[in-house]
Amino acid sequence: MSPGRVVVVGSFNVDHVWTCACLPRPGETLAGEYHTGPGGKGFNQATATARAGAATSFVCALGDDIGGQLARALAVADGIDLRDLRSDAPTGTAGIYVDAQGRNSIVIGPGANAALSPAFVEAQRALLAGAAAVLVQLESPGDAIAHALRIAHEAGALAVLNPAPANATVAGDLLALAAAITPNETEFSGLLARHHSEDIAADSVAGMDDARLHALCRRLLPHGSVVVTLGAAGCFVSHAASLLRGDTHPHYRVAAQRVRTIDTTGAGDAFNGALVAALATAASRPFADAVGFATRYAALSTEHAGAAASMPQRADVVARFG
Ligand code: ATP
């Protein structure tokens, strides 16, 4: 096993962001401030694991274009070992409109991300099997993601599934392969509806009684750990009774860190990357410590604009919060 190494398997997108007074309606043309930067849940999380202090490999698919060149240059800058499938399709893109209240509308062009295949993941078997942890999300083809989880599961690496975005399909066997899942409220409610016909409103999750929330987490992942992220309300952690991962309680809440938030884009990716980096680099450390670090790391990411660009360095988190 490669000590502390995290392998992230997922998407890279070039984000094109327009900030406007309001979101454009059909037929409407608006002027707005424009900026571009790196994104994609996979790359955001790989940037977070690397900056949080874990040796990181990133398995993805890129186009032979300027977006692909950007990904390669950024990976070098953050010391990320890039394992990219070269696709004929253009590198993935996201068009993002943000209004004055911070609400957004997003269109994703998967492009090269759609080319990530089980065969390419299989070619990385030794890397995945030797990692301390493997972190995946659902912006890439389901069969490739399932294959990565399967290799990690068989090899005994910590397999973590961030079941995002909420509209992606999660096959039942994908859940069974994960040692831990990290849905936000919307993803949690969607998974319960699809897999257990439970009708739980996403906006009721944060205020739900702890015992009830724990029972729902146990239904979703009977043998693993569930971390439900609740935005500015923090998160809820639920473990299988047989696997407390160093914690003393099977379920508990962690409050969000109060900071001067300006942009929550990528907060979930920051949380996932920091959580898995902490778990991979200090395996004997209680899970709650890793959740605490992820909470501080994600909070600090909201003080900066952008997706991958907003991920702080581990030293910044330590300097700020100790
Ligand atoms: P996104 O889609 O914006 O990346 P998400 O919905 O996947 O985010 P959230 O639940 O919003 O994920 O946030 C993840 C974690 O980030 C939270 O559990 C919390 O610790 C932290 N966080 C989010 N928003 C804030 C905030 N406003 N202030 C402090 N911490 C925050």
Boltz pocket constraint, residues with backbone or C-beta under 6 A from the ligand:
constraints:
  - pocket:
      binder: B
      contacts: [[A, 164], [A, 184], [A, 185], [A, 228], [A, 229], [A, 230], [A, 231], [A, 232], [A, 233], [A, 234], [A, 235], [A, 255], [A, 256], [A, 257], [A, 258], [A, 259], [A, 261], [A, 264], [A, 265], [A, 266], [A, 267], [A, 268], [A, 269], [A, 271], [A, 294], [A, 295], [A, 298], [A, 299], [A, 302]]
      max_distance: 6.0
